[in-house]
């Protein structure tokens, strides 16, 4: 079993920890976090350093890392950490919960998280570092861009495309064959029936 370090120890990290423990593929050695003090403990896992320690941790023999910080539609912390990890040489596995349903011909990129009871259907492509959160549905032939977050119980219907760095909010629905641009935020509960350009924030419950 390979050792792995988790970057971030907030709420999303707890979901990641549970998935890893149930999959029994990696041994979590601890968290890297800049915001909490060294006394923080979750399920017996402690903070073993901050971002400046990543090279030292790698040199100690730990080759796997996972970014356990959620993307909430703003900032580029996940992007920045990804680039730093890759420069050092870390491997970023996909973490897929045992309860998730992933089609055999779906493509899952590096560093992707697929949460509990999520569905990734046939011929879907999930770009690197995307989050497919609890009970989210990505239907057949969809393309989810890198660094996206498909939030809890969101539904992306068949043959839709979601641009990179876009957040699809909780319980939002993207109707089939709709394209959402890059760097967008689709508000929780929205129903999107037509394509959305890059860099848009959609707060309406119905967009058609």
C-alpha positions in Angstrom: 0.0 0.0 0.0 1.4 3.4 -1.0 1.7 6.3 1.3 -0.2 9.5 0.4 -0.3 13.0 1.8 -3.4 15.2 1.7 -3.3 18.9 1.0 -5.9 20.7 3.1 -7.8 19.4 6.2 -11.2 21.2 6.0 -14.6 19.7 5.4 -13.9 18.3 1.9 -10.9 16.6 3.3 -13.1 14.5 5.6 -14.9 13.1 2.6 -11.6 12.3 0.9 -10.3 10.6 4.0 -13.3 8.4 4.3 -13.1 7.4 0.6 -9.4 6.5 0.9 -9.9 4.5 4.0 -12.8 2.5 2.5 -10.9 1.9 -0.8 -7.9 0.6 1.2 -5.5 1.6 -1.6 -3.4 4.2 0.1 -2.0 4.8 3.6 -2.7 8.4 4.7 0.5 9.8 6.3 -1.1 13.1 7.3 -2.2 16.6 6.1 -0.3 19.5 4.7 -2.1 22.7 5.7 -1.2 26.4 6.1 -4.1 27.5 8.1 -4.4 25.1 11.1 -1.9 24.7 13.9 0.0 21.5 14.5 -2.4 20.2 17.2 -5.1 19.5 14.6 -6.1 15.8 14.4 -8.7 14.1 12.4 -9.1 10.3 12.6 -5.7 10.1 14.1 -4.2 11.9 11.1 -2.1 15.0 11.9 -0.6 18.0 10.1 2.9 17.0 9.0 3.8 20.4 7.4 2.7 23.3 5.2 3.1 24.0 1.5 6.8 24.9 2.0 7.5 21.3 3.3 6.2 19.5 0.2 9.7 19.0 -1.3 11.0 17.6 2.0 8.0 15.3 2.3 8.6 14.1 -1.2 12.3 13.6 -0.5 11.3 11.4 2.5 9.8 8.9 0.1 6.2 9.9 -0.2 5.3 10.0 -3.9 1.5 10.4 -3.8 -0.5 13.5 -3.0 -4.1 14.5 -3.2 -5.6 18.0 -3.0 -8.4 17.8 -0.5 -9.5 21.4 -0.8 -12.9 22.0 -2.4 -13.3 24.4 -5.3 -16.1 26.9 -4.5 -16.1 29.0 -7.7 -13.4 31.4 -6.8 -9.6 31.5 -6.4 -7.0 29.3 -8.0 -5.6 27.6 -5.0 -6.2 24.1 -6.4 -4.6 25.1 -9.7 -1.5 26.5 -7.9 -1.1 23.5 -5.7 -1.4 21.1 -8.6 1.4 22.9 -10.5 3.6 22.8 -7.4 3.0 19.1 -6.8 3.8 18.3 -10.5 7.0 20.3 -10.5 8.2 18.4 -7.4 7.2 15.0 -9.0 4.2 13.9 -7.0 1.7 11.5 -8.5 -2.0 12.5 -8.1 -4.3 9.5 -8.2 -8.1 9.7 -8.8 -10.0 9.0 -5.6 -13.4 7.3 -6.4 -15.7 6.3 -3.5 -16.7 2.6 -3.4 -20.3 3.6 -3.6 -19.9 5.7 -6.8 -21.0 4.2 -10.2 -18.5 4.8 -12.9 -19.1 3.4 -16.4 -16.3 1.1 -17.7 -15.7 3.4 -20.7 -15.8 6.7 -18.7 -12.4 8.5 -18.6 -11.3 9.8 -15.2 -8.4 12.3 -15.1 -5.6 12.6 -12.5 -6.4 14.0 -9.2 -10.2 13.7 -9.7 -12.5 13.1 -6.7 -15.7 11.1 -7.2 -17.8 11.1 -4.1 -20.4 8.9 -2.5 -23.3 7.7 -4.7 -22.1 9.8 -7.6 -22.7 8.6 -11.2 -20.4 9.0 -14.1 -22.1 7.4 -17.1 -20.9 5.9 -20.3 -18.4 7.7 -22.5 -18.2 10.7 -20.1 -14.8 12.4 -19.8 -13.8 13.9 -16.4 -10.9 16.3 -16.7 -8.0 16.4 -14.3 -8.6 17.7 -10.8 -12.3 17.9 -11.2 -14.6 17.2 -8.2 -17.8 15.1 -8.8 -19.3 15.4 -5.4 -21.8 13.4 -3.4 -24.8 12.1 -5.4 -23.9 14.2 -8.5 -24.7 12.8 -11.9 -22.6 13.2 -15.0 -24.5 11.5 -17.8 -23.4 9.8 -21.0 -21.1 11.6 -23.4 -20.5 14.6 -21.2 -17.2 16.4 -20.9 -16.3 18.0 -17.6 -13.3 20.3 -17.8 -10.3 20.3 -15.6 -10.6 21.9 -12.1 -14.4 21.9 -12.3 -16.6 21.2 -9.3 -19.9 19.4 -9.9 -21.5 19.9 -6.5 -23.7 17.8 -4.3 -26.7 16.3 -6.2 -26.1 18.4 -9.3 -27.1 16.8 -12.6 -25.3 17.3 -15.9 -27.5 15.7 -18.6 -26.2 13.8 -21.6 -23.8 15.2 -24.1 -23.3 18.5 -22.2 -19.9 20.2 -21.9 -18.6 22.1 -18.8 -15.6 24.3 -19.3 -12.6 24.3 -17.0 -12.7 26.0 -13.6 -16.5 26.1 -13.5 -18.7 25.4 -10.5 -22.1 23.7 -11.0 -23.9 24.4 -7.7 -25.7 21.9 -5.5 -28.9 20.6 -7.0 -28.4 22.5 -10.3 -29.4 20.8 -13.5 -27.8 21.3 -16.9 -30.2 20.1 -19.6 -28.8 17.8 -22.3 -26.4 19.1 -25.0 -25.9 22.4 -23.2 -22.4 23.9 -23.1 -21.2 25.9 -20.1 -18.1 28.0 -20.5 -14.9 28.3 -18.5 -14.7 30.0 -15.1 -18.5 30.1 -14.6 -20.5 29.8 -11.5 -23.9 28.2 -11.8 -26.0 28.8 -8.7 -27.4 26.1 -6.5 -30.8 24.9 -7.7 -30.5 26.5 -11.2 -32.0 24.8 -14.3 -29.9 25.7 -17.3 -31.6 25.2 -20.7 -29.2 27.1 -23.0 -25.5 27.5 -23.3 -23.6 29.9 -21.1 -20.6 31.9 -22.2 -17.2 32.0 -20.3 -16.9 33.9 -17.1 -20.6 34.1 -16.3 -22.3 33.9 -12.9 -25.8 32.5 -13.2 -28.0 33.0 -10.1 -31.4 32.5 -11.8 -33.3 29.4 -10.9 -34.3 29.1 -14.6 -32.0 30.1 -17.4 -33.5 29.6 -20.9 
